Amino acid sequence: MQVSGARAANELGLSTQVPAQAVYLTDGPSRTVKVGRQVIRLKHVSSNQMAGAGTKAGMVIQALRYLGPGADAGVLGRLAPQLSAADRRVLWNSASTAPGWVQPALRQLARPLALSIPTP
């Protein structure tokens, strides 16, 4: 499972908007689950959108998708200090499966690690 882009952007401090619904992405079937008074929506997505699921790197990918192509250097500047070396490695490995407009941002965020990763 992976958090939705809106929730990821909020949790990473990129948005002050708090999503009204709890939406999680899954490669399983879409459904709605009720836990107490909370309603959780599980939304089926393709496996490409599940890159880094359950990690901070996965949250970064979803947040960038949510923010769209207009994400600027300020956004990347706020994300970079939050990432560990393991997160950067996941971003580097996930860049090729991300939409074309997200790839440069993912590679830039992974850049401190880029010198130690052999290119194919």
CYANA upper distance limits for C-alpha pairs under 8 A (distance plus 0.5 A):
  1 MET  CA     24 TYR  CA      6.89
  1 MET  CA     25 LEU  CA      6.11
  1 MET  CA     26 THR  CA      5.31
  1 MET  CA     27 ASP  CA      8.05
  1 MET  CA     50 MET  CA      8.11
  1 MET  CA     53 ALA  CA      6.48
  1 MET  CA     54 GLY  CA      6.86
  2 GLN  CA     24 TYR  CA      6.03
  2 GLN  CA     25 LEU  CA      5.43
  2 GLN  CA     26 THR  CA      6.95
  2 GLN  CA     50 MET  CA      7.18
  2 GLN  CA     53 ALA  CA      5.43
  2 GLN  CA     54 GLY  CA      6.12
  2 GLN  CA     58 GLY  CA      7.69
  2 GLN  CA     59 MET  CA      7.92
  3 VAL  CA      7 ARG  CA      6.81
  3 VAL  CA      8 ALA  CA      6.61
  3 VAL  CA     23 VAL  CA      7.18
  3 VAL  CA     24 TYR  CA      5.09
  3 VAL  CA     25 LEU  CA      6.49
  3 VAL  CA     54 GLY  CA      8.41
  3 VAL  CA     59 MET  CA      7.23
  3 VAL  CA     62 GLN  CA      8.11
  4 SER  CA      8 ALA  CA      6.61
  4 SER  CA     23 VAL  CA      6.20
  4 SER  CA     24 TYR  CA      5.75
  4 SER  CA     25 LEU  CA      6.54
  4 SER  CA     62 GLN  CA      7.01
  4 SER  CA     63 ALA  CA      8.38
  5 GLY  CA      9 ALA  CA      6.55
  5 GLY  CA     59 MET  CA      7.83
  5 GLY  CA     62 GLN  CA      4.93
  5 GLY  CA     63 ALA  CA      5.04
  5 GLY  CA     64 LEU  CA      7.99
  5 GLY  CA     65 ARG  CA      7.13
  5 GLY  CA     66 TYR  CA      5.31
  5 GLY  CA     67 LEU  CA      8.43
  6 ALA  CA     10 ASN  CA      6.83
  6 ALA  CA     18 VAL  CA      8.26
  6 ALA  CA     19 PRO  CA      6.88
  6 ALA  CA     63 ALA  CA      7.09
  6 ALA  CA     66 TYR  CA      6.70
  7 ARG  CA     11 GLU  CA      6.56
  7 ARG  CA     18 VAL  CA      7.46
  7 ARG  CA     19 PRO  CA      6.62
  7 ARG  CA     22 ALA  CA      8.44
  7 ARG  CA     23 VAL  CA      8.45
  7 ARG  CA     63 ALA  CA      8.34
  8 ALA  CA     12 LEU  CA      6.52
  8 ALA  CA     59 MET  CA      5.66
  8 ALA  CA     60 VAL  CA      7.46
  8 ALA  CA     62 GLN  CA      6.92
  8 ALA  CA     63 ALA  CA      5.67
  9 ALA  CA     13 GLY  CA      6.78
  9 ALA  CA     14 LEU  CA      5.47
  9 ALA  CA     15 SER  CA      5.99
  9 ALA  CA     59 MET  CA      8.25
  9 ALA  CA     60 VAL  CA      8.19
  9 ALA  CA     62 GLN  CA      8.26
  9 ALA  CA     63 ALA  CA      5.10
  9 ALA  CA     64 LEU  CA      8.25
  9 ALA  CA     66 TYR  CA      7.99
  9 ALA  CA     67 LEU  CA      8.28
 10 ASN  CA     14 LEU  CA      6.26
 10 ASN  CA     15 SER  CA      5.22
 10 ASN  CA     16 THR  CA      6.42
 10 ASN  CA     17 GLN  CA      6.90
 10 ASN  CA     18 VAL  CA      6.79
 12 LEU  CA     59 MET  CA      8.41
 12 LEU  CA     60 VAL  CA      8.22
 12 LEU  CA     79 LEU  CA      7.85
 14 LEU  CA     75 VAL  CA      7.36
 14 LEU  CA     78 ARG  CA      8.21
 21 GLN  CA     39 VAL  CA      7.87
 21 GLN  CA     40 ILE  CA      7.60
 21 GLN  CA     41 ARG  CA      8.09
 22 ALA  CA     39 VAL  CA      7.44
 22 ALA  CA     40 ILE  CA      5.54
 22 ALA  CA     41 ARG  CA      6.67
 23 VAL  CA     40 ILE  CA      6.50
 23 VAL  CA     41 ARG  CA      5.26
 23 VAL  CA     42 LEU  CA      6.44
 23 VAL  CA     43 LYS  CA      7.51
 24 TYR  CA     40 ILE  CA      8.06
 24 TYR  CA     41 ARG  CA      6.79
 24 TYR  CA     42 LEU  CA      5.50
 24 TYR  CA     43 LYS  CA      6.66
 25 LEU  CA     42 LEU  CA      6.27
 25 LEU  CA     43 LYS  CA      5.40
 25 LEU  CA     44 HIS  CA      6.50
 25 LEU  CA     45 VAL  CA      6.81
 25 LEU  CA     50 MET  CA      8.04
 26 THR  CA     30 SER  CA      8.13
 26 THR  CA     42 LEU  CA      6.85
 26 THR  CA     43 LYS  CA      6.40
 26 THR  CA     44 HIS  CA      5.55
 26 THR  CA     45 VAL  CA      6.56
 26 THR  CA     50 MET  CA      7.77
 27 ASP  CA     44 HIS  CA      5.85
 27 ASP  CA     45 VAL  CA      6.10
 27 ASP  CA     46 SER  CA      6.77
 27 ASP  CA     47 SER  CA      6.66
 27 ASP  CA     50 MET  CA      7.82
 28 GLY  CA     44 HIS  CA      6.38
 29 PRO  CA     42 LEU  CA      8.19
 29 PRO  CA     43 LYS  CA      7.75
 29 PRO  CA     44 HIS  CA      5.99
 30 SER  CA     41 ARG  CA      8.14
 30 SER  CA     42 LEU  CA      5.72
 30 SER  CA     43 LYS  CA      5.10
 30 SER  CA     44 HIS  CA      5.33
 31 ARG  CA     41 ARG  CA      6.64
 31 ARG  CA     42 LEU  CA      5.78
 31 ARG  CA     43 LYS  CA      7.28
 32 THR  CA     39 VAL  CA      7.38
 32 THR  CA     40 ILE  CA      6.25
 32 THR  CA     41 ARG  CA      5.02
 32 THR  CA     42 LEU  CA      6.49
 33 VAL  CA     39 VAL  CA      6.37
 33 VAL  CA     40 ILE  CA      5.63
 33 VAL  CA     41 ARG  CA      6.82
 33 VAL  CA     42 LEU  CA      8.12
 34 LYS  CA     38 GLN  CA      6.28
 34 LYS  CA     39 VAL  CA      5.02
 34 LYS  CA     40 ILE  CA      6.59
 35 VAL  CA     39 VAL  CA      6.82
 35 VAL  CA     40 ILE  CA      7.94
 45 VAL  CA     49 GLN  CA      6.87
 45 VAL  CA     50 MET  CA      8.06
 46 SER  CA     50 MET  CA      7.60
 47 SER  CA     51 ALA  CA      7.72
 48 ASN  CA     97 THR  CA      6.58
 48 ASN  CA     98 ALA  CA      7.51
 49 GLN  CA     62 GLN  CA      8.35
 49 GLN  CA     98 ALA  CA      8.14
 50 MET  CA     58 GLY  CA      7.93
 51 ALA  CA     58 GLY  CA      6.51
 51 ALA  CA     61 ILE  CA      8.34
 51 ALA  CA     94 SER  CA      6.58
 51 ALA  CA     97 THR  CA      8.37
 52 GLY  CA     56 LYS  CA      8.22
 52 GLY  CA     57 ALA  CA      6.30
 52 GLY  CA     58 GLY  CA      4.50
 52 GLY  CA     59 MET  CA      8.22
 52 GLY  CA     61 ILE  CA      8.46
 52 GLY  CA     90 VAL  CA      6.90
 52 GLY  CA     91 LEU  CA      8.22
 52 GLY  CA     94 SER  CA      7.81
 53 ALA  CA     58 GLY  CA      5.55
 53 ALA  CA     59 MET  CA      8.11
 54 GLY  CA     58 GLY  CA      6.93
 54 GLY  CA     59 MET  CA      8.22
 55 THR  CA     59 MET  CA      7.02
 55 THR  CA     87 ASP  CA      7.94
 56 LYS  CA     60 VAL  CA      6.77
 56 LYS  CA     83 LEU  CA      7.90
 56 LYS  CA     87 ASP  CA      6.96
 57 ALA  CA     61 ILE  CA      6.83
 57 ALA  CA     83 LEU  CA      7.96
 57 ALA  CA     87 ASP  CA      5.46
 57 ALA  CA     88 ARG  CA      7.59
 57 ALA  CA     90 VAL  CA      6.74
 57 ALA  CA     91 LEU  CA      6.42
 58 GLY  CA     62 GLN  CA      6.78
 58 GLY  CA     91 LEU  CA      8.38
 59 MET  CA     63 ALA  CA      6.52
 60 VAL  CA     64 LEU  CA      6.64
 60 VAL  CA     79 LEU  CA      8.09
 61 ILE  CA     65 ARG  CA      6.76
 61 ILE  CA     91 LEU  CA      8.25
 61 ILE  CA    106 LEU  CA      8.12
 62 GLN  CA     66 TYR  CA      6.62
 63 ALA  CA     67 LEU  CA      6.62
 64 LEU  CA     68 GLY  CA      6.59
 64 LEU  CA     69 PRO  CA      8.43
 64 LEU  CA     71 ALA  CA      7.47
 64 LEU  CA    102 VAL  CA      7.51
 65 ARG  CA     69 PRO  CA      8.29
 65 ARG  CA    102 VAL  CA      7.64
 67 LEU  CA     71 ALA  CA      6.57
 69 PRO  CA    101 TRP  CA      6.70
 69 PRO  CA    102 VAL  CA      7.66
 71 ALA  CA     75 VAL  CA      6.65
 71 ALA  CA     76 LEU  CA      8.31
 72 ASP  CA     76 LEU  CA      7.30
 73 ALA  CA     77 GLY  CA      6.48
 74 GLY  CA     78 ARG  CA      6.79
 75 VAL  CA     79 LEU  CA      6.83
 76 LEU  CA     80 ALA  CA      6.52
 76 LEU  CA    105 ALA  CA      7.83
 76 LEU  CA    109 LEU  CA      7.34
 77 GLY  CA     81 PRO  CA      7.91
 78 ARG  CA     82 GLN  CA      8.05
 79 LEU  CA     83 LEU  CA      7.42
 79 LEU  CA    109 LEU  CA      8.31
 80 ALA  CA    109 LEU  CA      6.44
 83 LEU  CA     87 ASP  CA      6.05
 83 LEU  CA     88 ARG  CA      6.90
 84 SER  CA     88 ARG  CA      6.79
 85 ALA  CA     89 ARG  CA      6.75
 85 ALA  CA    113 LEU  CA      7.59
 86 ALA  CA     90 VAL  CA      6.88
 87 ASP  CA     91 LEU  CA      6.76
 88 ARG  CA     92 TRP  CA      6.62
 88 ARG  CA    109 LEU  CA      7.30
 88 ARG  CA    110 ALA  CA      5.04
 88 ARG  CA    111 ARG  CA      8.38
 88 ARG  CA    113 LEU  CA      7.12
 89 ARG  CA     93 ASN  CA      6.67
 89 ARG  CA    110 ALA  CA      7.15
 89 ARG  CA    113 LEU  CA      7.42
 90 VAL  CA     94 SER  CA      6.44
 91 LEU  CA     95 ALA  CA      6.49
 91 LEU  CA    106 LEU  CA      6.25
 91 LEU  CA    107 ARG  CA      7.63
 91 LEU  CA    109 LEU  CA      8.05
 91 LEU  CA    110 ALA  CA      6.57
 92 TRP  CA    106 LEU  CA      7.13
 92 TRP  CA    107 ARG  CA      6.37
 92 TRP  CA    110 ALA  CA      6.05
 92 TRP  CA    114 ALA  CA      8.04
 94 SER  CA     98 ALA  CA      7.02
 95 ALA  CA    102 VAL  CA      8.13
 95 ALA  CA    103 GLN  CA      5.57
 95 ALA  CA    106 LEU  CA      6.37
 95 ALA  CA    107 ARG  CA      7.12
 96 SER  CA    103 GLN  CA      7.36
 98 ALA  CA    102 VAL  CA      6.71
 98 ALA  CA    103 GLN  CA      6.55
 99 PRO  CA    103 GLN  CA      7.00
100 GLY  CA    104 PRO  CA      8.28
101 TRP  CA    105 ALA  CA      8.46
102 VAL  CA    106 LEU  CA      6.84
103 GLN  CA    107 ARG  CA      6.63
104 PRO  CA    108 GLN  CA      6.53
105 ALA  CA    109 LEU  CA      6.67
106 LEU  CA    110 ALA  CA      6.67
107 ARG  CA    111 ARG  CA      6.31
107 ARG  CA    114 ALA  CA      8.39
110 ALA  CA    114 ALA  CA      6.72
111 ARG  CA    115 LEU  CA      7.85
113 LEU  CA    117 ILE  CA      7.30
